[in-house]
């Protein structure tokens, strides 16, 4: 996880806390941000907070 900074807002989803870039805080509603985080969690299969190359390949195979 990245350290907290003024450029990120905390978004809670399930039991994990993810940092969402603050520049998007007015672009997306809180509900949309939560949805984005949940989608991210679905693809972050090892729950390390990053999408690695294997997880990215899985994303690409799902979307075609």
Backbone as JSON, one array per atom type, in Angstrom:
{
  "sequence": "XXXXXXXXXXXXXXXXXXXXXXXXXXXXXXXXXXXXXXXXXXXXXXXXXXXXXXXXXXXXXXXX",
  "N": [[0.83, -1.19, 0.0], [0.39, 2.27, -0.64], [1.83, 5.03, 1.13], [-0.17, 7.23, 3.11], [-1.17, 10.3, 1.7], [-1.62, 13.75, 0.72], [-2.57, 13.63, -1.8], [-4.2, 11.52, -2.23], [-7.29, 9.87, -1.57], [-8.86, 8.01, 0.92], [-10.56, 4.99, 0.36], [-12.89, 2.8, 1.48], [-13.44, -0.59, 1.08], [-14.99, -3.6, 1.38], [-12.97, -5.36, 3.59], [-10.61, -4.13, 3.2], [-8.53, -1.26, 2.77], [-8.15, 1.14, 0.32], [-6.22, 3.47, -1.53], [-7.35, 6.18, -3.33], [-6.74, 8.17, -6.12], [-6.74, 11.59, -5.45], [-7.28, 13.52, -7.36], [-9.31, 12.49, -8.83], [-11.48, 12.64, -7.22], [-13.6, 14.37, -7.55], [-14.47, 13.63, -9.98], [-15.62, 11.11, -9.91], [-18.4, 9.69, -8.2], [-18.84, 8.89, -4.68], [-20.0, 6.32, -4.61], [-19.34, 5.33, -7.16], [-16.54, 5.31, -6.96], [-16.24, 3.37, -4.97], [-17.22, 1.18, -6.39], [-15.27, 0.96, -8.39], [-13.05, 0.29, -6.86], [-13.92, -2.18, -5.86], [-14.03, -3.63, -8.24], [-11.32, -3.58, -8.88], [-10.36, -5.11, -6.74], [-11.41, -7.57, -7.45], [-9.77, -8.32, -9.57], [-7.26, -8.26, -8.45], [-5.94, -10.79, -7.49], [-4.15, -11.87, -5.61], [-4.33, -10.16, -3.52], [-2.47, -8.07, -2.98], [-2.55, -5.39, -3.47], [-1.78, -4.47, -5.91], [-1.84, -4.79, -9.49], [-0.44, -7.34, -11.06], [1.6, -8.75, -13.76], [0.56, -11.29, -14.41], [-2.04, -11.14, -13.39], [-2.95, -9.03, -14.95], [-2.84, -10.23, -17.48], [-4.91, -12.05, -17.1], [-7.08, -10.3, -16.9], [-7.08, -9.27, -19.52], [-7.66, -11.61, -20.94], [-10.25, -12.07, -20.11], [-11.7, -9.9, -21.11], [-11.27, -10.08, -23.76]],
  "CA": [[0.0, 0.0, 0.0], [1.1, 3.55, -0.63], [1.6, 5.81, 2.34], [-1.18, 8.28, 2.98], [-0.68, 11.61, 1.3], [-2.7, 14.66, 0.42], [-3.0, 13.41, -3.17], [-5.03, 10.32, -2.29], [-8.37, 9.76, -0.6], [-9.09, 6.64, 1.35], [-11.83, 4.37, 0.0], [-13.03, 1.51, 2.15], [-14.22, -1.59, 0.34], [-14.87, -4.85, 2.12], [-12.15, -5.15, 4.79], [-9.36, -3.49, 2.82], [-8.55, 0.17, 2.5], [-7.37, 1.48, -0.86], [-6.06, 4.89, -1.75], [-7.88, 6.59, -4.62], [-6.15, 9.48, -6.43], [-7.63, 12.69, -5.08], [-7.68, 14.29, -8.54], [-10.54, 11.9, -9.34], [-12.5, 12.67, -6.18], [-14.77, 15.08, -8.05], [-14.86, 12.99, -11.23], [-16.46, 9.95, -9.58], [-19.14, 9.77, -6.94], [-18.35, 7.88, -3.72], [-20.47, 5.0, -5.01], [-18.54, 4.91, -8.31], [-15.2, 4.98, -6.46], [-16.33, 2.08, -4.3], [-17.35, 0.19, -7.45], [-13.96, 0.81, -9.03], [-12.21, -0.45, -5.92], [-14.39, -3.57, -5.83], [-13.58, -4.25, -9.49], [-9.89, -3.77, -8.71], [-10.18, -6.24, -5.83], [-11.71, -8.8, -8.18], [-8.63, -8.68, -10.42], [-6.07, -8.37, -7.6], [-6.22, -12.1, -6.91], [-3.3, -12.17, -4.45], [-4.62, -9.12, -2.51], [-1.29, -7.3, -2.59], [-2.77, -3.98, -3.75], [-1.24, -4.17, -7.23], [-2.18, -5.71, -10.56], [0.82, -7.78, -11.66], [1.46, -9.15, -15.16], [-0.33, -12.45, -14.52], [-3.4, -10.64, -13.18], [-3.28, -8.25, -16.13], [-3.15, -11.19, -18.54], [-6.24, -12.58, -16.8], [-8.02, -9.25, -17.28], [-7.14, -9.23, -20.98], [-8.34, -12.81, -21.44], [-11.68, -11.96, -19.8], [-12.36, -8.89, -21.94], [-11.09, -10.45, -25.17]],
  "C": [[0.88, 1.25, 0.0], [0.86, 4.25, 0.69], [0.55, 6.88, 2.08], [-0.53, 9.59, 2.58], [-1.88, 12.5, 1.01], [-3.23, 14.46, -0.99], [-3.92, 12.2, -3.32], [-6.12, 10.39, -1.23], [-8.59, 8.29, -0.3], [-10.48, 6.19, 0.92], [-11.87, 3.02, 0.68], [-13.91, 0.61, 1.31], [-13.95, -2.93, 0.99], [-14.02, -4.57, 3.35], [-10.86, -4.42, 4.48], [-9.57, -2.01, 2.58], [-7.64, 0.44, 1.32], [-7.3, 2.99, -1.0], [-6.46, 5.22, -3.18], [-7.31, 7.96, -4.93], [-7.15, 10.61, -6.21], [-8.1, 13.48, -6.3], [-8.96, 13.73, -9.16], [-11.69, 11.99, -8.34], [-13.75, 13.43, -6.63], [-15.27, 14.5, -9.37], [-15.85, 11.86, -10.98], [-17.18, 10.19, -8.28], [-18.54, 8.76, -5.97], [-18.78, 6.46, -4.1], [-19.66, 4.46, -6.2], [-17.13, 4.52, -7.88], [-15.2, 3.63, -5.77], [-16.46, 0.95, -5.33], [-16.04, -0.08, -8.16], [-13.04, -0.01, -8.14], [-12.63, -1.92, -5.87], [-13.96, -4.31, -7.09], [-12.08, -4.53, -9.42], [-9.62, -5.0, -7.84], [-10.44, -7.57, -6.54], [-10.5, -9.27, -9.0], [-7.33, -8.83, -9.63], [-6.17, -9.67, -6.81], [-5.34, -12.46, -5.71], [-3.42, -11.11, -3.35], [-3.4, -8.34, -2.05], [-1.42, -5.81, -2.89], [-2.24, -3.53, -5.11], [-1.79, -5.18, -8.24], [-0.86, -6.09, -11.24], [0.55, -8.31, -13.07], [0.54, -10.35, -15.33], [-1.8, -12.03, -14.34], [-3.85, -9.81, -14.38], [-3.6, -9.15, -17.31], [-4.53, -11.8, -18.34], [-7.32, -11.57, -17.2], [-8.19, -9.25, -18.8], [-7.86, -10.45, -21.54], [-9.84, -12.74, -21.18], [-12.39, -10.99, -20.75], [-12.16, -9.14, -23.44], [-10.02, -9.72, -25.77]]
}
